[in-house]
Amino acid sequence: MIEFSVKMANQPGELATLARRLGDAHVNIRSLSALNTGQETIVKLVVDKDELARSVLEDAGISYGEHRVIHAVLADKPGALAEFTEALASTGVNIDAIYLLDADDDELHFALAVDDHETAAQHV
């Protein structure tokens, strides 16, 4: 999975335009966050079709960055996230971003952007 970081103007319709372009290309957004930094908004998203999303962004002339993310499934119980992130921290892995992808009665599915994929993968 890939985390795409997109900078866009902080104005009405920008996110709608991005979502429409991806939707029209049959790219499903699995997770999204947005942060307003004043004049611009930083949108970070994880999608189901990385290659196609990349093409959509490039064809639209939208500037973006990307990072590989790993998928982690945790038990849906108190302290599970603390245990998992403590285990990563104890190995020196830094979490750059974390997204909740899905939750049900038993499990939480996260996408994590980390600085050491190999070490982190041993804990998922």
All heavy atoms as an XYZ file, in Angstrom:
937
protein
N       0.841     -1.178      0.000
C       0.000      0.000      0.000
C       0.889      1.245      0.000
O       1.982      1.229      0.518
C      -0.884      0.042      1.248
C      -2.069     -0.892      1.218
S      -3.202     -0.608      2.614
C      -2.252     -1.304      3.943
N       0.310      2.299     -0.545
C       1.010      3.574     -0.645
C       0.178      4.658      0.039
O      -1.046      4.697     -0.104
C       1.242      3.970     -2.124
C       2.068      2.916     -2.856
C       1.855      5.348     -2.247
C       3.494      2.801     -2.400
N       0.866      5.550      0.749
C       0.241      6.757      1.283
C       0.589      7.876      0.301
O       1.768      8.124      0.034
C       0.825      7.081      2.661
C       0.449      8.465      3.146
C       1.421      9.005      4.170
O       2.618      9.184      3.834
O       0.989      9.234      5.291
N      -0.425      8.515     -0.250
C      -0.223      9.657     -1.130
C      -0.431     10.928     -0.325
O      -1.392     11.035      0.443
C      -1.209      9.634     -2.304
C      -0.962      8.519     -3.273
C      -1.636      7.314     -3.171
C      -0.043      8.672     -4.296
C      -1.408      6.277     -4.054
C       0.199      7.641     -5.202
C      -0.490      6.443     -5.079
N       0.467     11.889     -0.476
C       0.346     13.201      0.158
C       0.145     14.223     -0.945
O       0.995     14.367     -1.826
C       1.614     13.547      0.937
O       1.818     12.652      1.990
N      -0.974     14.914     -0.893
C      -1.347     15.867     -1.932
C      -1.518     17.247     -1.302
O      -2.233     17.387     -0.312
C      -2.674     15.440     -2.618
C      -3.083     16.442     -3.675
C      -2.560     14.041     -3.202
N      -0.849     18.243     -1.866
C      -1.036     19.627     -1.429
C      -2.047     20.272     -2.362
O      -1.935     20.152     -3.582
C       0.274     20.407     -1.487
C       1.269     19.993     -0.451
C       2.514     20.855     -0.533
C       3.535     20.389      0.494
N       4.766     21.187      0.410
N      -3.031     20.941     -1.763
C      -4.023     21.626     -2.578
C      -4.396     22.950     -1.934
O      -4.140     23.156     -0.741
C      -5.255     20.750     -2.799
C      -5.911     20.241     -1.547
S      -7.333     19.158     -1.847
C      -6.701     17.989     -3.000
N      -4.977     23.820     -2.711
C      -5.416     25.113     -2.198
C      -6.484     24.902     -1.132
O      -7.295     23.980     -1.224
C      -5.965     25.968     -3.333
N      -6.482     25.755     -0.136
C      -7.480     25.710      0.926
C      -8.689     26.522      0.481
O      -8.850     27.687      0.836
C      -6.884     26.270      2.226
C      -7.873     26.224      3.365
O      -8.824     25.456      3.332
N      -7.655     27.056      4.369
N      -9.511     25.888     -0.359
C     -10.704     26.567     -0.883
C     -11.778     25.543     -1.200
O     -11.463     24.371     -1.411
C     -10.366     27.419     -2.108
C      -9.820     26.633     -3.276
C      -9.342     27.526     -4.400
O      -8.870     28.632     -4.178
N      -9.433     27.053     -5.625
N     -13.028     25.970     -1.240
C     -14.128     25.052     -1.496
C     -13.964     24.301     -2.818
O     -13.568     24.883     -3.829
C     -15.359     25.965     -1.546
C     -14.980     27.162     -0.742
C     -13.494     27.340     -0.991
N     -14.245     23.025     -2.788
C     -14.274     22.216     -3.998
C     -13.001     21.470     -4.326
O     -13.010     20.579     -5.180
N     -11.893     21.799     -3.671
C     -10.625     21.135     -4.001
C     -10.677     19.639     -3.678
O     -10.303     18.813     -4.501
C      -9.472     21.796     -3.252
C      -9.141     23.192     -3.746
C      -8.574     23.183     -5.153
O      -7.544     22.533     -5.398
O      -9.179     23.852     -6.019
N     -11.133     19.297     -2.485
C     -11.230     17.884     -2.113
C     -12.275     17.177     -2.970
O     -12.071     16.043     -3.392
C     -11.549     17.733     -0.628
C     -11.641     16.293     -0.118
C     -10.349     15.525     -0.373
C     -11.981     16.285      1.375
N     -13.364     17.859     -3.252
C     -14.399     17.270     -4.102
C     -13.851     16.930     -5.485
O     -14.145     15.859     -6.040
C     -15.586     18.227     -4.227
N     -13.027     17.815     -6.031
C     -12.433     17.577     -7.350
C     -11.504     16.367     -7.314
O     -11.547     15.510     -8.206
C     -11.676     18.831     -7.832
O     -12.602     19.911     -7.940
C     -11.005     18.594     -9.171
N     -10.667     16.298     -6.281
C      -9.769     15.154     -6.140
C     -10.560     13.863     -5.997
O     -10.279     12.866     -6.679
C      -8.851     15.350     -4.929
C      -7.945     14.175     -4.565
C      -6.967     13.873     -5.698
C      -7.206     14.470     -3.267
N     -11.566     13.868     -5.130
C     -12.383     12.669     -4.907
C     -13.112     12.253     -6.181
O     -13.207     11.057     -6.486
C     -13.372     12.912     -3.772
N     -13.620     13.206     -6.934
C     -14.325     12.897     -8.185
C     -13.373     12.268     -9.198
O     -13.706     11.287     -9.849
C     -14.962     14.174     -8.756
C     -15.587     14.032    -10.145
C     -16.647     12.948    -10.276
N     -17.684     13.109     -9.288
C     -18.359     12.086     -8.756
N     -18.111     10.848     -9.111
N     -19.297     12.302     -7.859
N     -12.179     12.837     -9.332
C     -11.214     12.277    -10.295
C     -10.872     10.832     -9.944
O     -10.809      9.969    -10.814
C      -9.951     13.130    -10.333
C     -10.134     14.420    -11.070
C      -8.833     15.172    -11.213
N      -9.024     16.286    -12.128
C      -8.630     17.521    -11.875
N      -7.997     17.808    -10.758
N      -8.855     18.472    -12.756
N     -10.615     10.587     -8.680
C     -10.294      9.219     -8.257
C     -11.500      8.306     -8.433
O     -11.377      7.181     -8.933
C      -9.808      9.207     -6.805
C      -8.456      9.876     -6.569
C      -8.190     10.037     -5.078
C      -7.328      9.099     -7.234
N     -12.674      8.776     -8.032
C     -13.889      7.969     -8.171
C     -14.206      7.628     -9.613
O     -14.567      6.493     -9.926
N     -14.069      8.610    -10.499
C     -14.336      8.364    -11.921
C     -13.382      7.330    -12.501
O     -13.720      6.636    -13.461
C     -14.238      9.663    -12.719
C     -15.433     10.585    -12.485
O     -16.436     10.156    -11.864
O     -15.350     11.765    -12.912
N     -12.185      7.219    -11.910
C     -11.207      6.231    -12.373
C     -11.361      4.902    -11.625
O     -10.556      4.001    -11.800
C      -9.791      6.775    -12.169
N     -12.392      4.793    -10.802
C     -12.676      3.577    -10.017
C     -11.596      3.275     -8.991
O     -11.289      2.115     -8.716
C     -12.919      2.373    -10.937
C     -14.014      2.606    -11.916
N     -15.341      2.622    -11.548
C     -13.976      2.889    -13.237
C     -16.079      2.881    -12.620
N     -15.281      3.057    -13.656
N     -11.030      4.340     -8.426
C     -10.079      4.225     -7.327
C     -10.858      4.479     -6.043
O     -11.498      5.526     -5.899
C      -8.925      5.241     -7.453
C      -8.024      5.192     -6.237
C      -8.134      4.988     -8.735
N     -10.815      3.530     -5.130
C     -11.528      3.653     -3.868
C     -10.581      4.186     -2.795
O      -9.487      3.656     -2.607
C     -12.089      2.293     -3.442
C     -13.034      2.404     -2.276
O     -13.763      3.381     -2.139
N     -13.025      1.409     -1.419
N     -11.003      5.235     -2.099
C     -10.216      5.791     -0.997
C     -10.478      4.943      0.236
O     -11.611      4.837      0.691
C     -10.583      7.264     -0.745
C     -10.270      8.098     -1.996
C      -9.854      7.796      0.486
C     -10.805      9.525     -1.938
N      -9.420      4.322      0.774
C      -9.537      3.464      1.960
C      -9.417      4.260      3.247
O      -9.995      3.926      4.254
C      -8.454      2.382      1.932
C      -8.474      1.468      0.728
C      -9.536      0.401      0.787
N      -9.710     -0.223      2.082
C      -9.010     -1.239      2.563
N      -8.047     -1.768      1.862
N      -9.279     -1.730      3.757
N      -8.594      5.321      3.224
C      -8.400      6.169      4.397
C      -7.956      7.540      3.926
O      -7.262      7.653      2.911
C      -7.346      5.553      5.315
O      -7.226      6.282      6.506
N      -8.356      8.569      4.674
C      -8.043      9.930      4.274
C      -7.936     10.803      5.515
O      -8.685     10.643      6.472
C      -9.164     10.462      3.369
C      -8.998     11.885      2.866
C      -9.383     11.956      1.407
C      -9.821     12.844      3.671
N      -6.977     11.703      5.483
C      -6.889     12.752      6.493
C      -6.523     14.037      5.768
O      -5.905     14.013      4.706
C      -5.855     12.414      7.574
O      -4.555     12.448      7.046
N      -6.925     15.156      6.346
C      -6.614     16.454      5.752
C      -6.287     17.421      6.869
O      -6.914     17.407      7.927
C      -7.789     16.961      4.927
N      -5.288     18.260      6.618
C      -4.854     19.241      7.592
C      -4.661     20.570      6.893
O      -3.909     20.671      5.923
C      -3.540     18.796      8.247
C      -2.919     19.766      9.227
C      -3.805     19.943     10.452
C      -1.545     19.274      9.638
N      -5.342     21.574      7.390
C      -5.238     22.921      6.851
C      -4.009     23.588      7.458
O      -3.852     23.624      8.670
C      -6.511     23.688      7.211
C      -6.450     25.133      6.819
O      -5.403     25.710      6.596
N      -7.606     25.742      6.732
N      -3.140     24.109      6.607
C      -1.941     24.811      7.085
C      -1.999     26.297      6.771
O      -0.973     26.950      6.712
C      -0.671     24.198      6.456
O      -0.722     24.382      5.039
C      -0.535     22.734      6.789
N      -3.179     26.822      6.550
C      -3.338     28.234      6.210
C      -3.826     28.384      4.791
O      -5.002     28.240      4.516
N      -2.907     28.652      3.878
C      -3.273     28.842      2.478
C      -3.466     27.528      1.731
O      -4.069     27.509      0.671
C      -2.205     29.683      1.756
C      -2.099     31.086      2.278
C      -3.385     31.862      2.054
O      -4.030     31.745      1.017
N      -3.777     32.647      3.040
N      -2.940     26.447      2.273
C      -3.078     25.162      1.584
C      -3.541     24.082      2.553
O      -3.504     24.256      3.764
C      -1.775     24.750      0.904
C      -0.637     24.466      1.834
C       0.652     24.130      1.091
O       0.733     24.281     -0.130
O       1.588     23.700      1.763
N      -3.975     22.989      1.975
C      -4.398     21.826      2.733
C      -3.537     20.650      2.305
O      -3.275     20.470      1.115
C      -5.888     21.519      2.471
O      -6.660     22.642      2.917
C      -6.341     20.277      3.195
N      -3.091     19.877      3.273
C      -2.348     18.651      2.989
C      -3.323     17.495      3.156
O      -3.900     17.306      4.225
C      -1.169     18.457      3.970
C      -0.289     19.705      4.055
C      -0.385     17.199      3.598
C       0.419     20.061      2.798
N      -3.538     16.747      2.082
C      -4.418     15.586      2.107
C      -3.544     14.343      2.005
O      -2.700     14.245      1.104
C      -5.436     15.618      0.945
C      -6.281     14.365      0.926
C      -6.309     16.856      1.051
N      -3.728     13.434      2.942
C      -3.012     12.160      2.913
C      -4.056     11.078      2.742
O      -5.069     11.073      3.442
C      -2.212     11.962      4.190
C      -1.111     13.005      4.318
C      -0.135     12.642      5.390
C       1.001     13.626      5.391
N       2.261     13.028      5.084
N      -3.814     10.184      1.782
C      -4.794      9.145      1.532
C      -4.149      7.830      1.158
O      -3.041      7.791      0.619
C      -5.789      9.581      0.453
C      -5.257     10.178     -0.831
C      -5.608      9.318     -2.006
C      -5.874     11.539     -1.001
N      -4.866      6.788      1.492
C      -4.512      5.422      1.123
C      -5.655      4.927      0.255
O      -6.830      5.099      0.611
C      -4.338      4.527      2.375
C      -4.078      3.084      1.981
C      -3.232      5.059      3.272
N      -5.312      4.356     -0.888
C      -6.324      3.915     -1.855
C      -6.161      2.430     -2.161
O      -5.177      1.811     -1.778
C      -6.228      4.742     -3.160
C      -6.461      6.220     -2.898
C      -4.892      4.533     -3.844
N      -7.127      1.876     -2.888
C      -7.068      0.460     -3.214
C      -6.280      0.159     -4.495
O      -5.888     -0.976     -4.719
C      -8.471     -0.139     -3.305
C      -9.298      0.421     -4.447
O      -8.954      1.496     -5.004
O     -10.319     -0.204     -4.793
N      -6.038      1.164     -5.326
C      -5.331      0.954     -6.597
C      -4.242      2.011     -6.751
O      -4.466      3.072     -7.349
C      -6.307      1.010     -7.765
C      -7.382     -0.068     -7.710
C      -8.412      0.120     -8.781
C      -9.512     -0.911     -8.603
N     -10.747     -0.500     -9.251
N      -3.057      1.711     -6.224
C      -1.958      2.673     -6.200
C      -1.552      3.158     -7.589
O      -1.403      4.360     -7.807
C      -0.731      2.073     -5.505
C      -1.004      1.679     -4.068
O      -1.889      2.280     -3.421
O      -0.320      0.760     -3.575
N      -1.344      2.236     -8.503
C      -0.885      2.600     -9.850
C      -1.885      3.511    -10.550
O      -1.510      4.505    -11.170
C      -0.650      1.345    -10.701
C       0.454      0.439    -10.198
C       1.837      0.971    -10.534
O       1.992      1.658    -11.560
O       2.763      0.694     -9.752
N      -3.150      3.169    -10.434
C      -4.191      3.960    -11.081
C      -4.304      5.344    -10.441
O      -4.441      6.353    -11.136
C      -5.521      3.214    -11.016
C      -6.665      3.750    -11.849
C      -6.256      3.980    -13.296
C      -7.841      2.782    -11.779
N      -4.204      5.414     -9.117
C      -4.244      6.711     -8.426
C      -3.080      7.582     -8.872
O      -3.247      8.791     -9.113
C      -4.209      6.507     -6.916
N      -1.914      6.995     -8.990
C      -0.731      7.722     -9.444
C      -0.985      8.317    -10.833
O      -0.679      9.476    -11.093
C       0.465      6.774     -9.464
C       1.802      7.425     -9.616
C       2.940      6.414     -9.502
N       3.064      5.889     -8.143
C       2.804      4.619     -7.795
N       2.425      3.731     -8.705
N       2.952      4.228     -6.547
N      -1.564      7.535    -11.722
C      -1.875      8.014    -13.075
C      -2.887      9.149    -13.053
O      -2.740     10.136    -13.787
C      -2.426      6.870    -13.927
O      -1.448      5.907    -14.162
N      -3.912      9.018    -12.211
C      -4.928     10.067    -12.100
C      -4.285     11.371    -11.639
O      -4.533     12.439    -12.210
C      -6.054      9.644    -11.123
C      -6.953     10.819    -10.761
C      -6.871      8.501    -11.715
N      -3.456     11.297    -10.611
C      -2.802     12.499    -10.087
C      -1.887     13.133    -11.133
O      -1.899     14.350    -11.333
C      -2.019     12.155     -8.818
C      -2.856     11.718     -7.614
C      -1.959     11.165     -6.515
C      -3.723     12.845     -7.106
N      -1.105     12.296    -11.798
C      -0.183     12.816    -12.813
C      -0.932     13.415    -13.999
O      -0.570     14.494    -14.482
C       0.771     11.716    -13.259
C       1.770     11.367    -12.164
C       2.639     10.163    -12.478
O       2.506      9.565    -13.575
O       3.449      9.804    -11.602
N      -1.970     12.724    -14.475
C      -2.745     13.235    -15.608
C      -3.416     14.565    -15.288
O      -3.594     15.405    -16.170
C      -3.807     12.217    -16.052
C      -3.198     10.988    -16.714
O      -1.985     11.001    -17.035
O      -3.940      9.994    -16.886
N      -3.782     14.769    -14.026
C      -4.436     16.010    -13.607
C      -3.424     17.098    -13.262
O      -3.807     18.223    -12.932
C      -5.337     15.746    -12.411
N      -2.128     16.759    -13.313
C      -1.101     17.740    -12.978
C      -1.057     18.065    -11.497
O      -0.629     19.152    -11.106
N      -1.503     17.133    -10.670
C      -1.537     17.339     -9.225
C      -0.217     16.873     -8.626
O       0.195     15.731     -8.818
C      -2.713     16.570     -8.590
C      -4.040     17.115     -9.123
C      -2.657     16.649     -7.067
C      -5.253     16.315     -8.705
N       0.429     17.766     -7.915
C       1.684     17.450     -7.245
C       1.409     16.546     -6.041
O       0.472     16.800     -5.282
C       2.343     18.751     -6.803
O       3.419     18.498     -5.955
N       2.230     15.515     -5.864
C       2.026     14.592     -4.755
C       3.347     13.961     -4.347
O       4.318     13.953     -5.095
C       1.016     13.502     -5.126
C       1.519     12.531     -6.174
C       2.121     11.338     -5.802
C       1.418     12.818     -7.528
C       2.601     10.450     -6.753
C       1.885     11.938     -8.487
C       2.479     10.754     -8.091
O       2.955      9.886     -9.037
N       3.347     13.418     -3.151
C       4.441     12.602     -2.666
C       3.863     11.260     -2.273
O       2.636     11.117     -2.144
N       4.706     10.293     -2.081
C       4.189      8.993     -1.673
C       5.170      8.271     -0.763
O       6.376      8.494     -0.840
C       3.827      8.128     -2.872
C       4.949      7.834     -3.838
C       4.487      6.972     -5.002
O       3.917      7.531     -5.967
O       4.690      5.745     -4.938
N       4.608      7.454      0.108
C       5.369      6.611      1.016
C       4.717      5.238      1.068
O       3.481      5.135      1.047
C       5.355      7.175      2.446
C       6.035      8.483      2.579
N       5.364      9.683      2.485
C       7.321      8.788      2.798
C       6.211     10.662      2.636
N       7.406     10.150      2.823
N       5.526      4.223      1.126
C       5.005      2.869      1.305
C       4.474      2.735      2.725
O       5.069      3.242      3.667
C       6.126      1.859      1.056
C       5.642      0.452      0.954
C       6.786     -0.447      0.522
N       6.862     -1.540      1.471
C       7.956     -2.087      1.917
N       9.127     -1.657      1.508
N       7.915     -3.088      2.766
N       3.340      2.072      2.897
C       2.789      1.810      4.217
C       2.620      0.311      4.410
O       2.513     -0.446      3.445
C       1.436      2.538      4.460
C       1.616      4.037      4.473
C       0.396      2.147      3.432
N       2.626     -0.095      5.679
C       2.398     -1.498      5.992
C       1.017     -1.636      6.611
O       0.457     -0.680      7.152
C       3.482     -2.060      6.933
C       3.514     -1.299      8.255
C       4.841     -2.041      6.255
C       4.418     -1.917      9.296
N       0.470     -2.833      6.524
C      -0.856     -3.132      7.047
C      -0.689     -3.907      8.348
O       0.041     -4.894      8.395
C      -1.627     -3.959      6.020
C      -3.001     -4.313      6.439
N      -3.523     -5.567      6.277
C      -3.984     -3.585      7.022
C      -4.751     -5.599      6.722
N      -5.061     -4.408      7.197
N      -1.361     -3.444      9.395
C      -1.314     -4.127     10.684
C      -2.740     -4.396     11.146
O      -3.613     -3.539     11.034
C      -0.593     -3.273     11.722
N      -2.961     -5.593     11.657
C      -4.259     -5.976     12.196
C      -4.080     -6.191     13.692
O      -3.253     -7.005     14.115
C      -4.797     -7.262     11.524
C      -6.153     -7.639     12.112
C      -4.881     -7.090     10.017
N      -4.846     -5.447     14.485
C      -4.762     -5.546     15.938
C      -6.096     -6.016     16.495
O      -7.155     -5.746     15.911
C      -4.428     -4.186     16.556
C      -3.188     -3.466     16.031
C      -3.018     -2.147     16.762
C      -1.957     -4.321     16.186
N      -6.036     -6.674     17.625
C      -7.263     -7.057     18.316
C      -7.977     -5.792     18.767
O      -7.344     -4.811     19.165
C      -6.932     -7.930     19.520
N      -9.291     -5.800     18.687
C     -10.073     -4.651     19.137
C     -10.298     -4.789     20.642
O     -11.324     -5.294     21.094
C     -11.403     -4.583     18.391
C     -12.177     -3.312     18.710
O     -11.646     -2.458     19.440
O     -13.315     -3.186     18.231
N      -9.275     -4.367     21.398
C      -9.343     -4.442     22.859
C      -8.511     -3.305     23.440
O      -7.568     -2.824     22.796
C      -8.826     -5.783     23.368
C      -7.350     -6.004     23.108
C      -6.851     -7.294     23.713
C      -5.331     -7.325     23.565
N      -4.732     -8.420     24.261
N      -8.846     -2.875     24.642
C      -8.083     -1.795     25.271
C      -6.599     -2.153     25.388
O      -6.250     -3.265     25.786
C      -8.719     -1.663     26.658
C     -10.105     -2.194     26.494
C      -9.975     -3.304     25.477
N      -5.754     -1.224     25.012
C      -4.311     -1.409     25.140
C      -3.624     -2.039     23.941
O      -2.392     -2.066     23.885
N      -4.379     -2.541     22.973
C      -3.759     -3.212     21.820
C      -2.872     -2.254     21.028
O      -1.759     -2.618     20.634
C      -4.826     -3.819     20.912
N      -3.329     -1.044     20.803
C      -2.521     -0.072     20.060
C      -1.285      0.313     20.860
O      -0.192      0.422     20.302
C      -3.346      1.167     19.708
C      -2.620      2.242     18.901
C      -2.127      1.689     17.562
C      -3.532      3.442     18.674
N      -1.429      0.466     22.163
C      -0.272      0.799     23.012
C       0.776     -0.302     22.939
O       1.971     -0.020     22.767
C      -0.720      1.016     24.460
N       0.359     -1.559     23.051
C       1.299     -2.687     22.988
C       2.018     -2.721     21.651
O       3.241     -2.915     21.597
C       0.559     -4.005     23.226
C       0.030     -4.167     24.631
C      -0.897     -5.365     24.777
O      -0.947     -6.220     23.857
O      -1.588     -5.438     25.814
N       1.283     -2.541     20.582
C       1.858     -2.597     19.246
C       2.859     -1.468     19.027
O       3.984     -1.689     18.568
C       0.738     -2.544     18.199
C       1.223     -2.481     16.787
C       1.911     -3.552     16.217
C       0.995     -1.360     16.014
C       2.364     -3.495     14.903
C       1.438     -1.297     14.704
C       2.121     -2.362     14.157
N       2.467     -0.233     19.365
C       3.360      0.902     19.131
C       4.560      0.874     20.073
O       5.653      1.308     19.691
C       2.600      2.239     19.240
O       1.936      2.332     20.504
C       1.575      2.370     18.117
N       4.388      0.352     21.274
C       5.524      0.189     22.185
C       6.523     -0.825     21.618
O       7.741     -0.621     21.708
C       5.050     -0.254     23.568
C       4.357      0.837     24.350
C       3.610      0.342     25.584
O       3.453     -0.887     25.763
O       3.165      1.209     26.366
N       6.011     -1.903     21.022
C       6.892     -2.910     20.424
C       7.692     -2.303     19.272
O       8.892     -2.554     19.146
C       6.077     -4.110     19.936
N       7.041     -1.493     18.448
C       7.763     -0.837     17.357
C       8.804      0.133     17.902
O       9.944      0.158     17.448
C       6.792     -0.096     16.438
C       5.889     -0.946     15.556
C       4.975     -0.060     14.724
C       6.683     -1.876     14.666
N       8.418      0.923     18.888
C       9.340      1.903     19.472
C      10.558      1.220     20.087
O      11.682      1.718     19.978
C       8.618      2.748     20.520
N      10.344      0.064     20.705
C      11.463     -0.628     21.354
C      12.501     -1.120     20.361
O      13.648     -1.364     20.725
C      10.952     -1.795     22.199
O      10.496     -2.857     21.369
N      12.119     -1.257     19.087
C      13.064     -1.678     18.047
C      13.638     -0.476     17.293
O      14.414     -0.650     16.355
C      12.392     -2.625     17.035
O      11.351     -1.920     16.351
C      11.832     -3.862     17.714
N      13.209      0.729     17.673
C      13.711      1.937     17.022
C      12.917      2.365     15.808
O      13.298      3.315     15.125
N      11.800      1.701     15.529
C      10.974      2.073     14.380
C      10.178      3.324     14.732
O       9.537      3.393     15.783
C      10.013      0.928     13.984
C       9.017      1.390     12.927
C      10.800     -0.277     13.483
N      10.223      4.313     13.837
C       9.448      5.527     14.019
C       8.222      5.494     13.112
O       8.322      5.179     11.932
C      10.286      6.766     13.691
C       9.576      8.041     14.060
O       9.077      8.170     15.166
N       9.521      8.972     13.127
N       7.073      5.823     13.681
C       5.828      5.891     12.916
C       5.675      7.316     12.405
O       5.582      8.261     13.184
C       4.621      5.499     13.788
C       4.778      4.058     14.280
C       3.323      5.669     13.007
C       3.751      3.663     15.333
N       5.649      7.467     11.076
C       5.477      8.779     10.461
C       3.998      9.130     10.308
O       3.631     10.295     10.361
C       6.159      8.834      9.099
C       7.669      8.649      9.210
O       8.268      9.222     10.140
O       8.239      7.925      8.378
N       3.170      8.118     10.092
C       1.724      8.321      9.954
C       1.036      6.999     10.249
O       1.602      5.933     10.020
C       1.369      8.798      8.550
N      -0.188      7.089     10.765
C      -0.984      5.887     11.019
C      -2.434      6.210     10.680
O      -2.911      7.316     10.956
C      -0.826      5.391     12.473
C      -1.582      4.073     12.687
C      -1.242      6.452     13.463
C      -1.251      3.376     13.997
N      -3.095      5.275     10.026
C      -4.470      5.447      9.588
C      -5.284      4.238     10.009
O      -4.850      3.104      9.810
C      -4.566      5.530      8.055
C      -3.718      6.595      7.451
C      -2.401      6.335      7.083
C      -4.220      7.865      7.247
C      -1.616      7.320      6.527
C      -3.438      8.857      6.683
C      -2.141      8.575      6.328
O      -1.361      9.550      5.772
N      -6.451      4.470     10.554
C      -7.390      3.387     10.791
C      -8.113      3.140      9.483
O      -8.783      4.026      8.953
C      -8.378      3.755     11.901
C      -9.428      2.689     12.222
C      -8.766      1.409     12.733
C     -10.419      3.221     13.244
N      -7.946      1.942      8.933
C      -8.583      1.597      7.668
C      -9.976      1.034      7.863
O     -10.889      1.303      7.100
C      -7.740      0.561      6.905
C      -6.363      0.989      6.455
C      -5.610     -0.200      5.876
C      -6.453      2.110      5.438
N     -10.120      0.197      8.912
C     -11.374     -0.512      9.097
C     -11.425     -1.032     10.525
O     -10.377     -1.282     11.142
C     -11.450     -1.682      8.104
C     -12.818     -2.328      8.046
O     -13.813     -1.684      8.443
O     -12.907     -3.484      7.601
N     -12.616     -1.211     11.024
C     -12.800     -1.778     12.362
C     -14.060     -2.629     12.357
O     -15.035     -2.305     11.686
C     -12.920     -0.669     13.400
N     -13.998     -3.711     13.103
C     -15.195     -4.502     13.327
C     -15.201     -4.912     14.798
O     -14.437     -4.371     15.590
C     -15.281     -5.705     12.370
C     -14.100     -6.648     12.466
O     -13.579     -6.856     13.582
O     -13.708     -7.214     11.443
N     -16.030     -5.870     15.172
C     -16.132     -6.248     16.582
C     -14.867     -6.886     17.141
O     -14.663     -6.880     18.349
C     -17.301     -7.213     16.778
C     -18.644     -6.534     16.568
O     -18.692     -5.287     16.679
O     -19.629     -7.235     16.290
N     -14.018     -7.440     16.273
C     -12.856     -8.185     16.737
C     -11.510     -7.573     16.374
O     -10.525     -7.809     17.063
C     -12.889     -9.617     16.170
C     -14.133    -10.374     16.579
O     -14.529    -10.259     17.754
O     -14.716    -11.064     15.711
N     -11.451     -6.809     15.265
C     -10.159     -6.367     14.755
C     -10.176     -4.902     14.328
O     -11.194     -4.373     13.919
C      -9.752     -7.203     13.535
C      -9.544     -8.653     13.820
C      -9.208     -9.442     12.577
O      -9.662     -9.075     11.467
O      -8.495    -10.445     12.720
N      -8.982     -4.312     14.412
C      -8.726     -2.978     13.887
C      -7.659     -3.114     12.814
O      -6.628     -3.741     13.045
C      -8.218     -2.048     14.992
C      -9.118     -1.887     16.211
C      -8.390     -1.125     17.303
C     -10.407     -1.189     15.833
N      -7.896     -2.545     11.649
C      -6.951     -2.607     10.542
C      -6.330     -1.229     10.356
O      -7.041     -0.253     10.113
C      -7.648     -3.038      9.252
C      -8.181     -4.428      9.308
N      -7.556     -5.478      8.686
C      -9.260     -4.949      9.926
C      -8.233     -6.585      8.906
N      -9.270     -6.288      9.664
N      -5.001     -1.175     10.467
C      -4.273      0.081     10.354
C      -3.316      0.043      9.171
O      -2.790     -1.009      8.818
C      -3.430      0.341     11.611
C      -4.226      0.684     12.831
C      -4.575     -0.298     13.743
C      -4.615      1.989     13.078
C      -5.304      0.017     14.880
C      -5.340      2.314     14.205
C      -5.690      1.323     15.115
N      -3.064      1.208      8.594
C      -1.965      1.409      7.647
C      -0.969      2.314      8.350
O      -1.354      3.309      8.961
C      -2.466      2.063      6.363
N       0.311      1.942      8.293
C       1.351      2.711      8.959
C       2.462      3.072      7.988
O       2.967      2.204      7.271
C       2.000      1.900     10.083
C       1.161      1.567     11.288
C       0.570      0.200     11.155
C       2.014      1.655     12.522
N       2.827      4.341      7.983
C       4.028      4.792      7.277
C       5.129      4.818      8.336
O       4.985      5.473      9.363
C       3.821      6.172      6.675
N       6.187      4.053      8.109
C       7.274      3.926      9.085
C       8.614      4.163      8.410
O       8.726      4.106      7.186
C       7.257      2.527      9.756
C       5.978      2.320     10.556
C       7.413      1.417      8.726
N       9.627      4.375      9.227
C      10.956      4.638      8.667
C      11.767      3.366      8.424
O      12.817      3.420      7.798
C      11.736      5.612      9.554
C      12.030      5.071     10.942
O      11.485      4.002     11.319
O      12.803      5.714     11.666
N      11.305      2.222      8.926
C      12.013      0.949      8.734
C      10.987     -0.157      8.496
O      10.491     -0.784      9.436
C      12.864      0.654      9.971
C      13.713     -0.614      9.835
O      13.468     -1.418      8.905
O      14.598     -0.803     10.680
N      10.663     -0.386      7.217
C       9.618     -1.351      6.862
C       9.975     -2.778      7.250
O       9.111     -3.534      7.696
C       9.321     -1.288      5.356
C       8.681     -0.012      4.950
N       9.396      1.060      4.517
C       7.394      0.379      4.956
C       8.573      2.052      4.250
N       7.357      1.673      4.505
N      11.216     -3.156      7.072
C      11.616     -4.537      7.356
C      11.440     -4.874      8.832
O      10.902     -5.919      9.187
C      13.052     -4.778      6.907
C      13.203     -4.786      5.398
C      14.645     -5.002      4.968
O      15.434     -5.556      5.749
O      14.972     -4.618      3.844
N      11.923     -4.001      9.703
C      11.791     -4.246     11.146
C      10.331     -4.205     11.561
O       9.851     -5.051     12.317
C      12.611     -3.230     11.949
O      13.977     -3.332     11.546
C      12.506     -3.478     13.435
N       9.574     -3.222     11.056
C       8.161     -3.099     11.425
C       7.369     -4.310     10.971
O       6.479     -4.782     11.691
C       7.587     -1.828     10.825
N       7.682     -4.836      9.796
C       6.960     -5.992      9.278
C       7.074     -7.219     10.173
O       6.189     -8.078     10.169
C       7.437     -6.321      7.871
N       8.112     -7.301     10.959
C       8.283     -8.426     11.879
C       7.316     -8.358     13.050
O       7.146     -9.333     13.772
C       9.713     -8.453     12.408
C      10.741     -8.694     11.320
C      12.169     -8.507     11.820
O      12.427     -8.426     13.002
N      13.093     -8.419     10.874
N       6.650     -7.212     13.239
C       5.739     -7.019     14.366
C       4.282     -6.953     13.962
O       3.428     -6.719     14.807
C       6.116     -5.742     15.135
C       7.470     -5.863     15.787
N       7.655     -6.462     16.995
C       8.687     -5.465     15.364
C       8.933     -6.436     17.307
N       9.585     -5.833     16.326
N       3.989     -7.119     12.684
C       2.590     -7.076     12.239
C       2.058     -8.463     11.972
O       2.749     -9.399     11.816
C       2.394     -6.181     10.996
C       2.678     -4.756     11.315
C       3.210     -6.652      9.829
